[in-house]
Amino acid sequence: MAQLINDFQGQFPDIWAAYTQLKTACDQGGPLDRKTTELIKIGISAAMGHEGGLMAHISQARKAGAQEDEIYQAILSATGLAGFPAILQAFGVAKKS
């Protein structure tokens, strides 16, 4: 995944810069702290089945001070939206990360 991102950045630097700016503005555009924002992104990644994003946001959440039980709750919160199979897969990713 990292190589794919690097390739994209190299081929489309202006688009990457615009994406990064939008992402930063969204992350910092309200009262939520970084840990809470990352926990939300974990739930979204779990619901969408995005393993790479899930791994990245689990790592970022830990760096922001999230505990394992908070990460697991973020995954579990997506159950009603994504269904149990997607959540079970996300739980497996969290256990390995």
Summary of the structure (lengths in Angstrom):
residues: 97
radius of gyration: 14.2
end to end distance: 15.2
largest distance: 39.4
contacts: 250
relative contact order: 0.13
helix: 82%
strand: 0%
